[in-house]
Amino acid sequence: MHQHSATPPAERLSGVRLADLTTLRVGGAPREAFRARTSEELARTVSLLDVSRTPLLIVGGGSNLVVADGDLDLVVVIAANDGIEVNAGGVPGLVRAGAGAVWDDVVAATVEAGLSGIETLSGIPGSAGATPVQNVGAYGAEVSDVLTRVHLYNRETGETEWVPASSLELAYRYSNLKFTGRAVVLDIEMQLAPADLSIPLRHLGGERLPLAEARADILRVRASKGMVLDAADYDTWSAGSFFTNPIVPVAVADEVARTVGPDAATMPRYPQPDGMVKLSAAWIIERAGFPRGFPGDDAPARLSTKHTLALTNRGSATTDDIVDLARTIRDGVRDRFGVTLVPEPVWVGVSLD
Ligand SMILES: Cc1cc2nc3c(=O)[nH]c(=O)nc-3n(C[C@H](O)[C@H](O)[C@H](O)COP(=O)(O)OP(=O)(O)OC[C@H]3O[C@@H](n4cnc5c(N)ncnc54)[C@H](O)[C@@H]3O)c2cc1C
């Protein structure tokens, strides 16, 4: 019992609300909040809270979180260990980053150093430590393409260990860390390739550009869709793509196409190795009758005016407003197409059902 009174080594913050820590800018007050500035502080803080069975939430950049309003029965631990090592230990292309490093700073540093592999992941908000959690990806690349090892604090065993990326079961917007909280990512390690040109850019038909140009182009395209954070633009007060692209049997995809009618010729269909078909959630949402900006000008929570897949806070939304809108979209899509969209962000203290 006396571990209960042990003081976590991390900096204690006061007056913190999840609305201040998340890009949706909604969510209530945790019991307490700590900011861990080193990997050791992060692991030790979580271990002490676990010993006293205190419910906790690890927060990086808060860009994939939907958290309930009001008083929250949990303690927030913010990962703020932000070191970045490029060509670590003299190994060309080896990159290590602390969990709290800003992901886009990591990308910028690697592009600057002439390393290719994550340039298409430019502009994804959040922390390096969260990238394995849902295997972030964009424009045809995923962090799993380059991730070699992850330094974990295993909350089940209390061990701190480097584990191979293969042990995380990385898949489309998924790893066995997501939703389970079984371990805390302390650091990540990636192997990139020294190169002048980028990996093939899917949005440019596979063209390769000089690394810095590729990064600039991705940032430009993302910004045009409200997918780069900008405090002055409510279209970016979001959690990014709110639903994952549904992966369905061919028969279901055909049925969606039949329901859509003549427009079906433009329906994106991405065949998967296992014979299933990945559909575009954004396209389906629009065809289910939810245009950009839905439900209109007075609503505190709306679809982005640039992209139907982002649910946004127009300045005064509460978590309930966001959840209500998500439910309306999910139910509307299900009623029209029989496809149930699954939210991409991590939900804390709220649910769609
Ligand atoms: C405008 C916008 C655009 C986006 N675009 C993309 C995109 O193109 N592709 C994409 O994949 N995602 C995208 N996202 C989603 C989001 O940016 C990523 O999921 C990102 O990796 C989340 O990082 P974070 O640090 O903000 O995580 P948080 O929101 O802080 O946390 C998300 C989850 O990960 C857990 N977590 C965070 N850090 C750790 C850690 N160190 N150890 C263990 N668990 C941890 C949290 O507890 C929580 O469960 C976008 C989001 C926004 C707002």
The ligand as an SDF file (V2000), in Angstrom:
LIG
                    3D

 53 58  0  0  0  0  0  0  0  0999 V2000
   -5.1110   16.8180  -38.8160 C   0  0  0  0  0  0  0  0  0  0  0  0
   -4.7660   15.3760  -38.5600 C   0  0  0  0  0  0  0  0  0  0  0  0
   -4.2530   14.5790  -39.5760 C   0  0  0  0  0  0  0  0  0  0  0  0
   -3.9130   13.2340  -39.3470 C   0  0  0  0  0  0  0  0  0  0  0  0
   -3.4110   12.4790  -40.3630 N   0  0  0  0  0  0  0  0  0  0  0  0
   -3.0710   11.1780  -40.1620 C   0  0  0  0  0  0  0  0  0  0  0  0
   -2.5230   10.3870  -41.2180 C   0  0  0  0  0  0  0  0  0  0  0  0
   -2.3340   10.8570  -42.3380 O   0  0  0  0  0  0  0  0  0  0  0  0
   -2.2100    9.0890  -40.9610 N   0  0  0  0  0  0  0  0  0  0  0  0
   -2.3740    8.5440  -39.7200 C   0  0  0  0  0  0  0  0  0  0  0  0
   -2.0500    7.3560  -39.5460 O   0  0  0  0  0  0  0  0  0  0  0  0
   -2.8750    9.2850  -38.6890 N   0  0  0  0  0  0  0  0  0  0  0  0
   -3.2290   10.5740  -38.8810 C   0  0  0  0  0  0  0  0  0  0  0  0
   -3.7480   11.3210  -37.8660 N   0  0  0  0  0  0  0  0  0  0  0  0
   -3.9540   10.6980  -36.5480 C   0  0  0  0  0  0  0  0  0  0  0  0
   -2.8080   10.9790  -35.5440 C   0  0  0  0  0  0  0  0  0  0  0  0
   -2.0550   12.0880  -35.9370 O   0  0  0  0  0  0  0  0  0  0  0  0
   -1.8700    9.7840  -35.4140 C   0  0  0  0  0  0  0  0  0  0  0  0
   -2.5800    8.6540  -34.9780 O   0  0  0  0  0  0  0  0  0  0  0  0
   -0.7460   10.0720  -34.4110 C   0  0  0  0  0  0  0  0  0  0  0  0
    0.2190    9.0350  -34.4580 O   0  0  0  0  0  0  0  0  0  0  0  0
   -1.2340   10.2100  -32.9870 C   0  0  0  0  0  0  0  0  0  0  0  0
   -0.1320   10.6640  -32.2070 O   0  0  0  0  0  0  0  0  0  0  0  0
   -0.3540   11.4110  -30.8430 P   0  0  0  0  0  0  0  0  0  0  0  0
    0.9780   11.5550  -30.2100 O   0  0  0  0  0  0  0  0  0  0  0  0
   -1.1150   12.6550  -31.0530 O   0  0  0  0  0  0  0  0  0  0  0  0
   -1.2190   10.3340  -30.0680 O   0  0  0  0  0  0  0  0  0  0  0  0
   -2.3100   10.6290  -28.9350 P   0  0  0  0  0  0  0  0  0  0  0  0
   -3.5540   11.1520  -29.5590 O   0  0  0  0  0  0  0  0  0  0  0  0
   -1.7020   11.4230  -27.8370 O   0  0  0  0  0  0  0  0  0  0  0  0
   -2.5800    9.1350  -28.4380 O   0  0  0  0  0  0  0  0  0  0  0  0
   -3.2390    8.2090  -29.2940 C   0  0  0  0  0  0  0  0  0  0  0  0
   -3.2430    6.8280  -28.6240 C   0  0  0  0  0  0  0  0  0  0  0  0
   -1.9090    6.3520  -28.5170 O   0  0  0  0  0  0  0  0  0  0  0  0
   -1.5540    6.1640  -27.1460 C   0  0  0  0  0  0  0  0  0  0  0  0
   -0.1720    6.6120  -26.9980 N   0  0  0  0  0  0  0  0  0  0  0  0
    0.3380    7.8280  -27.3110 C   0  0  0  0  0  0  0  0  0  0  0  0
    1.6680    7.8410  -27.0470 N   0  0  0  0  0  0  0  0  0  0  0  0
    1.9740    6.5980  -26.5860 C   0  0  0  0  0  0  0  0  0  0  0  0
    3.1710    5.9880  -26.1220 C   0  0  0  0  0  0  0  0  0  0  0  0
    4.3420    6.6500  -26.1040 N   0  0  0  0  0  0  0  0  0  0  0  0
    3.1230    4.6980  -25.7180 N   0  0  0  0  0  0  0  0  0  0  0  0
    1.9560    4.0030  -25.7360 C   0  0  0  0  0  0  0  0  0  0  0  0
    0.7850    4.5380  -26.1370 N   0  0  0  0  0  0  0  0  0  0  0  0
    0.7980    5.8160  -26.5520 C   0  0  0  0  0  0  0  0  0  0  0  0
   -2.5350    7.0070  -26.3580 C   0  0  0  0  0  0  0  0  0  0  0  0
   -2.6940    6.5150  -25.0470 O   0  0  0  0  0  0  0  0  0  0  0  0
   -3.7860    6.8650  -27.1820 C   0  0  0  0  0  0  0  0  0  0  0  0
   -4.3910    5.6330  -26.9070 O   0  0  0  0  0  0  0  0  0  0  0  0
   -4.1010   12.6740  -38.0650 C   0  0  0  0  0  0  0  0  0  0  0  0
   -4.6020   13.4810  -37.0260 C   0  0  0  0  0  0  0  0  0  0  0  0
   -4.9310   14.8210  -37.2760 C   0  0  0  0  0  0  0  0  0  0  0  0
   -5.4620   15.6630  -36.1570 C   0  0  0  0  0  0  0  0  0  0  0  0
  1  2  1  0
  2  3  1  0
  2 52  2  0
  3  4  2  0
  4  5  1  0
  4 50  1  0
  5  6  2  0
  6  7  1  0
  6 13  1  0
  7  8  2  0
  7  9  1  0
  9 10  1  0
 10 11  2  0
 10 12  1  0
 12 13  2  0
 13 14  1  0
 14 15  1  0
 14 50  1  0
 15 16  1  0
 16 17  1  0
 16 18  1  0
 18 19  1  0
 18 20  1  0
 20 21  1  0
 20 22  1  0
 22 23  1  0
 23 24  1  0
 24 25  2  0
 24 26  1  0
 24 27  1  0
 27 28  1  0
 28 29  2  0
 28 30  1  0
 28 31  1  0
 31 32  1  0
 32 33  1  0
 33 34  1  0
 33 48  1  0
 34 35  1  0
 35 36  1  0
 35 46  1  0
 36 37  1  0
 36 45  1  0
 37 38  2  0
 38 39  1  0
 39 40  1  0
 39 45  2  0
 40 41  1  0
 40 42  2  0
 42 43  1  0
 43 44  2  0
 44 45  1  0
 46 47  1  0
 46 48  1  0
 48 49  1  0
 50 51  2  0
 51 52  1  0
 52 53  1  0
M  END
$$$$
